Amino acid sequence: MSSTGILAYGSLIRDPGIEIGPLIVRRTPAMTPWPVEYARFSQTRGGAPTVVPHSSGNVVKAEILVLSESVSIDEAKSLLWRRETRKERSGRQYRESASPQALLIREVSGLCGVDHVFYTDFNPSGKIQAPDPRELATAAVNSVANAPVGKDGISYLIDLINSGVVTALTARYQKEVLTLTNSATLAEALSAARGKRFCS
């Protein structure tokens, strides 16, 4: 039987979700087959920047979340789509869309010996063409007041750095967050951003 997995290089590494988590049989270290960058503003994170496949970024550390053999290809796609769109346990099935805001599920075959590896992407019109560290920082800081607790851009940035995910803009983006909030650490920046709004 063929193996199926999900490529995790963002928050999925730490938090695969309530549906995917119990189905993981092993985690295989990997690198993304293409560069990724903070090049999308996510409405489910209060408008915060998130990493997506993007030519201006870096190849980064990742993990393949290999799923139980009981999970079909179509089910794996829907599981990933529901997790990323905050629709877990809804039973809804993935359907591709041409909308700029639509989350797409793509496949890379044979990565690290896993037959079918699925990952998330967006149509080019849904990405930032030329990400700017200051603009990213402003969006991340302002997302703290708009996103659910722990789902804001600064928390996301902390999680990715702790997971070893370093893009071409990570250092400059982090510096801009610290400068904007007059903070020494991202944890301080997160506290400073609560209840405030910042301008670039």
DOSELO-20863 format. One line per field, with one value per residue (C-alpha): residue number from 1; residue in one letter; chain; x, y, z. Coordinates in Angstrom, 3 decimals. Each point is the difference from the previous one (the first is absolute). Example, Ala and Ser with C-alpha at 12.3 -4.5 7.8 and 13.67 -1.06 7.14 Angstrom:
k <- c(1	2)
r <- c(a	s)
c <- c(A	A)
x <- c(12.300	1.370)
y <- c(-4.500	3.440)
z <- c(7.800	-0.660)
***
This chain:
k <- c(1	2	3	4	5	6	7	8	9	10	11	12	13	14	15	16	17	18	19	20	21	22	23	24	25	26	27	28	29	30	31	32	33	34	35	36	37	38	39	40	41	42	43	44	45	46	47	48	49	50	51	52	53	54	55	56	57	58	59	60	61	62	63	64	65	66	67	68	69	70	71	72	73	74	75	76	77	78	79	80	81	82	83	84	85	86	87	88	89	90	91	92	93	94	95	96	97	98	99	100	101	102	103	104	105	106	107	108	109	110	111	112	113	114	115	116	117	118	119	120	121	122	123	124	125	126	127	128	129	130	131	132	133	134	135	136	137	138	139	140	141	142	143	144	145	146	147	148	149	150	151	152	153	154	155	156	157	158	159	160	161	162	163	164	165	166	167	168	169	170	171	172	173	174	175	176	177	178	179	180	181	182	183	184	185	186	187	188	189	190	191	192	193	194	195	196	197	198	199	200)
r <- c(m	s	s	t	g	i	l	a	y	g	s	l	i	r	d	p	g	i	e	i	g	p	l	i	v	r	r	t	p	a	m	t	p	w	p	v	e	y	a	r	f	s	q	t	r	g	g	a	p	t	v	v	p	h	s	s	g	n	v	v	k	a	e	i	l	v	l	s	e	s	v	s	i	d	e	a	k	s	l	l	w	r	r	e	t	r	k	e	r	s	g	r	q	y	r	e	s	a	s	p	q	a	l	l	i	r	e	v	s	g	l	c	g	v	d	h	v	f	y	t	d	f	n	p	s	g	k	i	q	a	p	d	p	r	e	l	a	t	a	a	v	n	s	v	a	n	a	p	v	g	k	d	g	i	s	y	l	i	d	l	i	n	s	g	v	v	t	a	l	t	a	r	y	q	k	e	v	l	t	l	t	n	s	a	t	l	a	e	a	l	s	a	a	r	g	k	r	f	c	s)
c <- c(A	A	A	A	A	A	A	A	A	A	A	A	A	A	A	A	A	A	A	A	A	A	A	A	A	A	A	A	A	A	A	A	A	A	A	A	A	A	A	A	A	A	A	A	A	A	A	A	A	A	A	A	A	A	A	A	A	A	A	A	A	A	A	A	A	A	A	A	A	A	A	A	A	A	A	A	A	A	A	A	A	A	A	A	A	A	A	A	A	A	A	A	A	A	A	A	A	A	A	A	A	A	A	A	A	A	A	A	A	A	A	A	A	A	A	A	A	A	A	A	A	A	A	A	A	A	A	A	A	A	A	A	A	A	A	A	A	A	A	A	A	A	A	A	A	A	A	A	A	A	A	A	A	A	A	A	A	A	A	A	A	A	A	A	A	A	A	A	A	A	A	A	A	A	A	A	A	A	A	A	A	A	A	A	A	A	A	A	A	A	A	A	A	A	A	A	A	A	A	A)
x <- c(0.000	1.282	1.010	-1.605	1.293	-0.354	2.910	0.206	2.254	-2.154	-2.265	-0.898	3.281	-1.038	-3.764	-1.249	-3.552	-2.614	-0.743	3.479	1.849	-1.422	0.674	3.764	2.044	3.422	1.751	2.715	2.464	0.129	0.691	-2.573	0.492	-0.410	0.632	-2.579	-0.482	-2.315	-2.013	-3.658	-2.294	-2.235	-3.516	-0.216	2.989	-1.348	1.760	3.408	2.714	0.389	2.503	-0.913	1.958	1.679	2.964	1.561	0.354	2.209	-0.231	-0.806	-0.126	-3.172	-1.533	-2.094	-2.883	-0.484	-3.598	-1.589	-0.478	-3.744	0.005	-0.824	1.483	-3.255	-0.423	3.549	-0.724	-3.203	1.628	2.712	-2.479	-2.288	2.886	1.327	-3.426	-1.146	-2.719	1.118	-2.705	-2.350	0.242	0.360	1.984	2.734	-0.949	2.436	-0.836	1.474	-0.690	3.049	-1.011	-0.506	2.382	1.286	1.250	2.932	2.033	3.675	0.640	2.710	1.408	2.242	-1.453	-3.640	-2.170	-2.508	0.932	-2.531	0.614	-1.866	0.365	-1.944	-0.620	2.640	-2.628	-0.401	3.676	2.090	2.161	2.861	-0.189	1.322	1.282	-1.490	-3.407	0.134	0.877	-2.827	-2.500	1.370	-0.164	-3.508	-1.198	0.448	-3.157	-1.983	0.969	-0.980	2.505	3.140	-1.044	1.480	3.012	2.513	-0.900	0.239	3.428	1.208	-1.267	1.739	3.314	-0.162	-0.635	3.106	-1.942	2.113	-0.953	1.932	-1.938	-0.223	2.818	-1.098	-3.660	0.773	2.114	-2.843	-2.456	2.392	0.580	-3.686	-0.904	3.167	0.725	3.086	-1.639	-2.981	-1.664	0.221	-1.298	-3.016	-0.822	0.534	-2.299	-3.029	-2.714	2.003	0.125	3.182	0.649	2.840)
y <- c(0.000	3.488	2.385	3.404	3.009	3.717	2.403	2.205	3.053	2.489	-0.323	-3.542	-1.240	0.886	-0.108	-2.456	0.357	-2.172	-2.036	-0.510	-0.456	-3.437	-1.319	0.714	-3.220	1.629	3.281	0.090	2.960	1.713	3.251	1.774	-0.833	3.720	3.326	1.437	3.491	2.119	1.017	-0.228	1.822	-2.556	1.008	-2.942	1.528	3.534	1.112	-1.291	-1.088	-3.741	-2.037	-1.275	-1.317	3.084	0.488	2.730	-2.207	-2.814	-3.754	-0.716	-2.814	-2.051	-3.256	-2.512	-1.096	-3.550	-1.088	-3.333	-2.327	0.250	3.611	0.295	2.604	1.967	-0.168	1.283	3.006	0.783	-0.435	2.505	2.429	-0.115	0.527	2.999	1.631	-0.581	-2.446	-3.052	-2.572	1.623	-2.948	2.378	-1.185	1.868	1.575	2.040	3.641	2.767	2.665	1.998	-0.834	-3.709	-2.406	-2.592	-3.504	-1.079	-3.217	-0.872	-3.676	-2.145	2.585	-1.803	-3.294	0.930	-0.697	2.852	3.132	2.826	3.662	3.298	2.769	2.944	1.445	2.652	2.753	-0.941	0.551	3.094	0.480	1.849	-0.474	2.952	-0.666	3.205	-0.693	-3.579	1.200	2.521	-2.663	-2.466	2.473	1.174	-3.596	-0.506	2.031	-1.745	-3.681	-2.725	-0.419	-1.693	0.331	3.472	0.815	0.445	-3.343	-1.565	1.544	-1.284	-3.514	-0.110	1.279	-2.570	-2.697	1.049	1.491	2.923	1.810	2.672	2.721	-1.543	2.023	3.349	-0.729	-0.854	3.152	2.165	-1.559	0.786	3.547	0.687	-1.140	1.348	-3.495	-2.113	-3.368	-1.288	-1.026	3.630	1.136	-2.267	1.551	3.534	-0.610	-1.051	2.639	2.377	0.867	0.909	1.784	-0.704)
z <- c(0.000	-0.831	2.781	0.523	1.904	0.600	-0.391	3.090	0.052	1.866	3.001	-1.080	1.475	3.550	-0.416	-2.654	1.276	1.644	-3.129	-1.426	3.280	0.946	-3.531	-0.030	0.137	-0.347	-0.720	-2.641	-0.054	-3.385	-1.804	-2.128	-3.711	-0.790	1.757	2.400	1.367	2.137	-3.037	0.891	2.427	1.705	1.021	2.417	1.827	0.219	-3.174	1.085	-2.452	-0.546	-1.979	-3.460	-2.984	-1.497	-2.322	2.162	3.077	1.270	0.051	3.664	2.521	-0.105	1.161	-1.877	2.187	-1.248	0.462	0.800	-2.967	0.645	-1.282	-3.712	-2.321	-0.181	3.766	0.561	-2.222	1.855	3.416	-0.887	-1.556	3.059	2.402	-1.902	-0.462	3.600	-1.061	1.958	0.819	-2.513	-2.382	-2.923	-3.010	-1.858	-3.313	-2.075	-0.692	-2.174	2.643	1.205	3.572	-0.610	1.688	-2.454	0.752	-2.145	-0.194	-0.295	-0.698	1.542	2.416	2.504	-1.165	0.674	-3.043	0.341	1.948	0.163	0.801	-0.092	-2.556	-1.410	-3.422	-0.907	0.324	3.671	0.863	0.696	-3.069	1.749	3.790	2.014	3.567	1.410	-1.533	1.281	3.499	0.090	-1.039	2.562	2.866	-0.891	-0.319	3.744	0.685	-2.738	0.112	2.472	2.824	-1.303	-3.654	-0.572	-2.155	2.806	1.576	-3.454	-0.577	3.387	-0.791	-3.369	1.340	2.820	-2.631	-1.936	-2.914	-1.239	-3.206	-1.863	1.857	3.482	1.607	-1.461	0.706	3.622	0.392	-1.329	2.476	2.872	-1.249	-0.519	3.520	1.669	1.338	0.622	-0.706	-1.963	3.267	1.139	-3.385	0.387	3.363	-1.335	-2.968	2.039	-0.159	-2.203	-3.674	-1.843	-3.308	-2.409)
***
